[in-house]
Amino acid sequence: MDAPPASLNLSTRPLAQKLVGELRTIVKAIPLEKNDLVKAIKKALQEDETLSNDPRFTSLYSHRSTPKTRGKTSADKAAEETAESVKPQPAPTGANRTLLAQKIKTDPPGQLKKLESASEKIDVGDVTEDTEDSDDEDQPCAGNVGYVSISHHVPSFTAQIAMIQVNVFNENNYLDAPRPVIVDKFPVAMTVDSQGLREYSTRLSDLIPAAVDNDSPIKARGGRLYRPNFRPDQAGHLQLGTVEAVVNGNSKPLQPLDEYVLHHAHDGFFVCDLFWDNHSPSFTGKPEDIPLAIARDRASNDSMHSTAPSELRELFKQSLHAQLKVAVPGIPNLGAEWVRCKYAGQMRQRNAMQRAVFKHLEPLGGALGAYTMPRSKTVLNIKSSSTTEIDSWFAPKMLEGAPKAREWVESDGQTNNSKFEMMKTSEFKEYLTNHLKGGSSKGGGSNLGEGSKTRTSRSRKHKKSDSDDEEVPRRHRRRITSEELDES
């Protein structure tokens, strides 16, 4: 018969508060599971760092496995680089091989071409105006929220099929009666602007081939075609190119002159005026007067319309810039960059100089027989994006809502100079934008008034003088007399 187990000499403390010796006695007396003991031992080894230095537990640490994933050390990376450096490098292929063979260190410059408008094929629906817009300049703007969006009217486009009468005039004798050519069932684009006015237009690159196909004299003898000038105050006509080049679609002069505004005679009937030079003063109306082969040979050997060599174009560019420098001394030197505009006064001066340059070049326009210069903007080193962006802020439509800014521009900076000349470009643009909207932007406008330089919280109200000068913050509030308002 087995002897009864010995009694445990334990204190009356709770289990969580018993001494280490009492816990060891309990462990010896109770047959615990091995897994529970292993987990408890591992946890103790991980949490107590002093056990790793105890020689009694060295054997427990020697059996730990190395972590499978760990970060690379500098020694590991150095070893990998050494191993890769001794490997043979593969031969270059594709574009890399071509660049290395030609010893080209950089990529070639981008190839640029003129954009062609496809607006007549777009249908964006009707657009209505905001009836709450006002031209009141003194109306205060809403609080500043940072971003200001410019609201532009988007014209609506619709297409219709109509009949077009192409009147072909004699370029050498305007007194001759025009020869009408009917083009039936031709697409016409109708544009409705912000004022509700309708404008009908078409593409000459599509209309002229259809008209030439219906007009045998032009098709038989060739010649050159011209169109009326864009501006009614300019004399002369704009050259579209030879009949053959226009019909084949490879006429370079036609590309920037493609869109034509038609004359609306009546419903479904429009008129287009063109001018034809058949190279024959003694024109009799017979097809055999100037054969098409002779017209082609004359066009190919026409020295007046040949392309000049590169060295002559460079010399012409230098000569043209020297002429412009004398007329407008403020423009940069040849090849120099324009000064980046930080203030509204710099924008006004640059816009004025560019307008002076274009006015000086008007007598040399294409309609008056001038030379066509490829990449002509390189003469003034003007980037299209920056020029268009600056000119748009000084357009008459943009300035009509801000009378004081218009007076400043028209007086060449003399009137309201202190208000606008040193105004930052961002503030000047916000100022014009808000006044274009009539000062009624709701929640999306800036709190910049006429020449205002003080920005305060949207929840605060400001007192403004009749002259629209600096606002008076509330923290400096005091009674201001009418004389002080007039002086400010």
C-alpha positions in Angstrom: 0.0 0.0 0.0 1.4 3.4 -1.1 2.3 5.9 1.5 0.1 9.0 1.6 1.7 12.1 -0.1 3.5 14.4 2.2 1.6 17.5 3.2 2.5 20.9 1.5 3.8 23.6 3.8 2.1 26.6 2.1 1.2 30.0 3.4 -2.3 31.4 3.4 -1.4 34.0 0.6 -3.3 33.9 -2.7 -1.7 31.9 -5.6 -0.6 35.1 -7.4 1.2 36.4 -4.2 2.9 33.2 -3.1 6.7 33.0 -2.8 9.0 31.4 -5.3 9.7 28.4 -3.0 6.0 27.8 -2.5 5.4 27.9 -6.3 8.3 25.4 -6.9 6.7 23.1 -4.3 3.4 23.3 -6.1 5.0 22.5 -9.4 6.7 19.4 -8.0 3.4 18.2 -6.5 1.1 18.9 -9.6 1.9 17.0 -12.8 1.8 20.0 -15.3 1.7 19.6 -19.1 5.0 19.9 -20.9 3.8 22.4 -23.4 2.7 24.8 -20.7 6.1 24.6 -19.1 8.0 25.1 -22.4 6.0 28.2 -23.2 6.6 29.6 -19.8 10.4 28.9 -20.0 10.6 30.5 -23.5 8.8 33.6 -22.3 11.1 33.9 -19.4 14.2 33.6 -21.6 13.0 36.2 -24.0 11.9 38.8 -21.4 14.8 38.4 -18.9 18.1 39.4 -20.6 20.2 38.6 -17.6 19.5 34.9 -18.1 21.6 34.9 -21.3 24.7 35.8 -19.2 24.1 33.1 -16.7 26.3 30.1 -17.5 23.6 27.7 -16.1 21.3 28.6 -19.0 23.8 28.8 -21.8 22.7 25.5 -23.3 19.1 26.8 -23.6 20.3 29.6 -25.9 22.6 27.5 -28.0 19.6 25.6 -29.6 17.8 28.7 -30.9 17.3 28.9 -34.7 18.5 31.8 -36.8 15.7 34.1 -38.0 14.7 33.3 -41.6 14.2 37.0 -42.7 16.5 39.8 -41.7 17.7 43.0 -43.3 20.9 43.1 -45.4 24.0 44.5 -43.7 26.7 46.6 -45.4 28.9 43.5 -45.5 26.2 41.6 -47.4 25.8 44.4 -49.9 29.5 44.7 -50.5 29.8 41.0 -51.1 26.9 41.1 -53.6 28.5 44.1 -55.5 31.9 42.2 -55.6 30.2 39.1 -57.0 28.3 41.2 -59.7 31.4 43.1 -60.7 33.2 40.0 -61.8 30.3 38.8 -63.9 30.6 39.5 -67.7 28.3 42.4 -68.8 25.7 41.5 -71.5 26.0 43.3 -74.9 23.8 46.4 -75.3 20.7 45.9 -77.4 17.9 48.0 -78.9 17.8 51.7 -78.6 20.7 51.7 -76.1 23.0 50.0 -78.6 22.0 52.7 -81.2 22.7 55.6 -78.9 26.1 54.1 -77.9 27.1 53.5 -81.5 26.2 57.1 -82.4 27.9 58.5 -79.2 24.7 60.3 -78.2 24.7 61.3 -74.5 21.2 62.8 -74.4 17.9 62.2 -76.0 17.1 64.1 -79.1 14.8 67.2 -78.8 11.0 66.7 -79.2 9.5 67.1 -82.6 7.0 69.8 -82.7 4.1 70.5 -85.1 1.2 72.9 -85.2 -2.0 71.9 -83.6 -5.1 71.6 -85.8 -8.4 72.7 -84.5 -11.3 70.2 -84.4 -13.8 72.4 -82.7 -16.5 72.0 -85.3 -16.7 68.3 -84.5 -17.4 68.9 -80.8 -20.9 69.1 -79.3 -20.8 70.4 -75.8 -24.4 71.5 -75.6 -25.8 74.9 -74.8 -24.2 77.0 -72.1 -26.1 79.6 -70.1 -24.7 82.7 -68.5 -24.8 83.5 -64.8 -27.4 86.3 -64.4 -26.0 87.2 -61.0 -22.7 88.6 -62.6 -22.3 92.3 -62.1 -19.9 95.0 -63.3 -19.9 96.9 -60.0 -16.3 97.4 -59.1 -16.8 98.6 -55.5 -18.7 95.4 -54.4 -16.5 93.5 -51.9 -15.5 90.0 -52.6 -16.0 86.9 -50.5 -13.4 85.5 -48.2 -10.2 84.0 -49.4 -10.1 80.3 -49.6 -6.9 80.0 -51.6 -7.9 78.6 -55.0 -9.6 80.8 -57.6 -11.2 79.2 -60.7 -11.6 81.3 -63.8 -15.1 81.0 -65.4 -14.9 81.0 -69.2 -17.9 80.7 -71.4 -17.8 77.5 -73.5 -19.3 78.0 -76.9 -21.8 75.5 -78.1 -21.2 73.7 -81.4 -23.8 72.1 -83.7 -23.3 70.8 -87.3 -25.8 70.9 -90.2 -25.8 70.1 -93.9 -26.2 73.1 -96.2 -25.5 74.4 -99.7 -22.5 76.7 -100.2 -21.9 79.0 -103.1 -18.1 79.5 -103.6 -17.6 82.8 -105.5 -14.2 82.6 -107.4 -12.9 86.1 -108.0 -10.0 87.1 -110.3 -7.0 87.9 -108.0 -5.4 90.0 -110.8 -8.6 92.0 -111.6 -11.2 92.5 -108.9 -13.6 94.2 -111.4 -14.2 90.9 -113.2 -17.5 89.2 -112.3 -17.0 86.2 -110.0 -17.6 82.7 -111.2 -20.0 80.9 -108.8 -19.4 77.3 -107.9 -22.2 75.4 -106.0 -21.2 72.8 -103.4 -24.4 71.0 -102.3 -24.9 69.0 -99.1 -21.8 70.2 -97.3 -21.3 70.2 -93.5 -21.4 73.6 -91.7 -20.6 74.2 -88.1 -22.7 76.6 -86.1 -21.1 78.3 -83.0 -23.1 80.2 -80.4 -21.0 82.7 -78.3 -21.7 84.1 -74.8 -23.9 86.8 -76.3 -26.1 84.4 -78.2 -24.7 85.4 -81.6 -24.4 82.6 -84.2 -21.4 82.1 -86.4 -21.2 79.6 -89.3 -17.9 78.2 -90.4 -16.3 75.4 -92.3 -12.9 74.1 -93.2 -11.3 75.3 -96.5 -9.2 72.1 -96.6 -12.5 70.2 -97.2 -14.5 72.9 -99.1 -11.9 73.8 -101.7 -11.4 70.2 -103.1 -15.2 69.8 -103.4 -15.4 73.2 -105.2 -12.4 72.5 -107.5 -14.0 69.2 -108.5 -17.1 71.0 -109.6 -15.1 73.8 -111.4 -13.3 72.6 -114.5 -11.3 75.7 -115.4 -9.5 75.7 -112.1 -9.0 72.0 -112.2 -7.5 72.2 -115.7 -5.2 75.1 -115.4 -4.1 75.1 -111.7 -2.9 78.4 -110.3 -3.0 79.8 -106.8 -5.8 80.4 -104.4 -6.3 83.3 -101.9 -8.8 84.1 -99.2 -9.9 87.4 -97.6 -7.9 88.7 -94.7 -8.9 88.0 -91.1 -8.9 91.6 -90.1 -11.2 94.0 -92.0 -8.8 96.9 -91.6 -6.0 95.1 -93.4 -5.7 95.2 -97.2 -4.7 92.3 -99.4 -5.5 88.7 -99.4 -4.0 85.7 -97.6 -2.4 83.0 -99.8 -3.6 79.5 -99.4 -1.2 77.8 -101.8 -1.4 76.2 -105.2 -4.6 74.5 -106.3 -2.7 71.2 -106.5 -1.3 71.5 -103.0 -4.6 72.5 -101.5 -6.5 69.6 -103.2 -3.8 67.1 -102.2 -3.9 68.3 -98.6 -0.2 69.3 -98.4 -0.4 73.1 -98.5 1.5 74.6 -95.6 0.1 78.1 -95.9 -3.4 76.7 -95.6 -2.9 75.1 -92.2 -3.2 78.2 -90.0 -5.9 79.7 -92.3 -8.1 76.6 -92.6 -11.2 77.9 -90.7 -13.5 80.1 -92.7 -16.5 82.1 -91.4 -19.3 81.9 -94.0 -21.8 84.5 -95.0 -25.3 83.4 -94.1 -27.5 84.3 -97.1 -30.7 82.6 -96.0 -31.7 79.3 -94.3 -29.5 76.4 -95.6 -27.6 78.6 -98.0 -24.1 80.1 -97.4 -21.5 82.1 -99.4 -17.7 81.7 -99.5 -15.4 84.2 -101.4 -12.1 83.0 -102.8 -9.6 84.6 -105.1 -7.8 82.8 -107.9 -4.6 83.7 -109.7 -4.2 81.6 -112.9 -0.8 83.1 -113.9 -2.3 84.2 -117.2 -3.1 87.9 -117.8 -4.5 87.0 -121.3 -7.0 84.6 -119.9 -9.6 83.6 -122.6 -11.5 81.0 -120.7 -10.3 78.1 -122.8 -8.8 75.0 -121.0 -5.8 74.9 -123.3 -4.6 78.5 -122.4 -2.3 77.2 -119.7 -2.0 73.4 -119.5 -1.9 71.8 -116.1 1.6 70.5 -116.7 2.9 74.0 -117.3 1.3 75.3 -114.2 2.9 72.5 -112.1 6.3 73.2 -113.6 6.0 76.9 -112.9 4.9 76.3 -109.3 7.9 73.9 -108.7 10.4 76.4 -110.1 8.9 79.5 -108.6 11.8 81.3 -106.9 9.4 83.6 -105.0 8.1 80.7 -102.9 11.3 78.5 -102.5 12.7 77.6 -99.1 15.8 79.5 -98.2 18.9 77.6 -96.9 19.6 77.3 -93.2 22.5 79.8 -93.2 20.3 82.4 -95.0 17.5 81.9 -92.5 19.9 82.4 -89.6 21.2 85.6 -91.2 17.7 86.8 -91.8 16.8 86.1 -88.2 19.7 88.2 -87.0 18.8 91.0 -89.3 15.2 91.0 -88.3 16.0 91.0 -84.6 18.4 94.0 -85.1 15.6 95.9 -86.8 13.1 95.1 -84.0 15.7 96.1 -81.4 15.9 99.5 -82.9 12.2 99.9 -83.0 11.5 98.5 -79.5 14.8 98.8 -77.5 13.3 97.1 -74.4 13.2 93.6 -76.0 16.0 91.1 -74.9 19.0 90.5 -77.0 19.0 87.7 -79.6 18.7 84.4 -77.8 18.3 85.9 -74.4 15.5 84.9 -72.0 12.7 87.3 -71.1 12.6 88.4 -67.4 10.2 86.3 -65.4 7.3 88.4 -64.3 6.8 88.7 -60.6 4.8 91.9 -60.5 1.9 93.3 -62.5 4.0 96.2 -63.8 6.4 93.7 -65.4 3.5 91.9 -67.1 2.2 95.3 -68.4 5.6 96.3 -69.8 6.2 92.9 -71.5 2.7 93.0 -73.0 3.3 96.5 -74.3 6.7 95.6 -75.8 5.2 92.6 -77.6 2.4 94.6 -79.0 4.9 97.2 -80.2 6.8 94.4 -82.0 3.7 93.0 -83.7 2.6 96.5 -84.7 6.0 97.1 -86.3 5.7 93.8 -88.2 2.2 94.5 -89.6 3.5 96.2 -92.8 5.5 93.0 -93.4 2.4 90.8 -93.2 2.0 87.7 -95.4 -0.8 89.5 -97.3 1.6 92.1 -98.5 4.2 89.7 -100.0 6.5 89.2 -97.1 8.8 86.2 -96.5 7.5 83.2 -94.5 10.0 82.5 -91.7 10.0 79.0 -90.2 10.0 79.0 -86.4 9.7 82.8 -86.4 9.2 82.9 -82.7 12.8 82.1 -82.2 13.6 85.6 -83.3 12.1 87.0 -80.1 12.6 83.9 -78.0 8.9 84.0 -77.0 7.3 80.8 -75.7 3.8 80.4 -76.9 2.4 79.4 -73.5 3.9 82.3 -71.6 2.9 84.9 -74.2 -0.7 83.7 -74.5 -1.0 83.5 -70.7 0.2 87.2 -70.3 -1.8 88.6 -73.2 -5.0 87.0 -72.0 -4.9 89.1 -68.8 -4.7 92.3 -70.8 -7.4 91.5 -73.3 -10.2 94.1 -73.5 -12.8 91.7 -72.2 -10.7 91.0 -69.2 -10.1 94.7 -68.4 -13.6 95.9 -69.1 -14.8 94.7 -65.7 -12.0 96.6 -63.8 -12.0 100.3 -64.9 -9.1 101.3 -62.7 -6.9 98.5 -64.1 -7.9 99.5 -67.6 -7.0 103.1 -67.0 -3.6 101.9 -65.6 -2.9 99.9 -68.8 -4.2 102.6 -71.2 -2.1 105.3 -69.5 1.1 103.2 -69.8 1.3 102.8 -66.0 0.8 106.5 -65.2 -2.7 106.3 -63.7 -3.1 104.2 -60.5 0.6 103.4 -60.6 0.9 102.9 -56.8 -2.0 100.5 -56.8 -1.0 98.1 -59.5 2.7 98.5 -60.5 4.1 96.5 -57.6 1.1 94.2 -57.1 2.1 90.5 -57.3 1.1 88.7 -60.4 -1.1 86.2 -58.5 -2.9 89.1 -56.7 -3.3 90.9 -60.0 -4.9 87.8 -61.7 -7.2 87.3 -58.7 -8.2 91.0 -58.9 -9.1 90.8 -62.6 -10.9 87.5 -62.1 -13.0 88.8 -59.3 -13.9 91.9 -61.2 -14.7 89.9 -64.3 -17.3 88.1 -62.3 -18.6 91.4 -61.0 -17.2 90.8 -57.5 -19.9 88.3 -56.7 -17.8 85.1 -56.3 -19.5 83.0 -53.5 -17.1 81.1 -51.3 -14.5 80.7 -54.1 -13.1 84.2 -54.5 -10.3 86.1 -52.8 -10.7 88.9 -50.3 -8.5 91.2 -52.5 -10.3 94.5 -53.2 -9.0 97.3 -55.4 -5.3 97.4 -54.4 -6.0 95.7 -51.1 -3.0 94.4 -49.2 -4.5 93.3 -45.9 -5.9 89.8 -45.5 -8.0 89.0 -42.4 -10.5 86.3 -41.3 -13.6 85.7 -43.3 -15.7 86.2 -40.2 -14.5 89.7 -39.7 -16.0 92.7 -41.5 -13.9 95.5 -42.9 -14.5 99.2 -43.5 -13.5 100.3 -46.9 -13.0 103.9 -48.1 -14.7 105.3 -51.2 -11.4 105.2 -53.1 -11.1 101.4 -52.5 -7.8 101.6 -50.7 -6.4 99.5 -47.9 -8.8 97.9 -45.5 -8.8 98.7 -41.8 -8.7 95.7 -39.5 -11.0 95.5 -36.5 -8.1 95.4 -34.0 -7.1 99.0 -35.0 -10.7 100.1 -35.0 -11.3 103.8 -34.4 -13.6 106.5 -35.6 -12.4 107.9 -39.0 -13.5 111.3 -40.3 -14.6 111.9 -43.8 -11.5 114.1 -44.4 -9.2 111.2 -43.6 -11.2 108.9 -45.9 -10.7 111.4 -48.8 -7.0 111.7 -48.0 -6.6 107.9 -48.0 
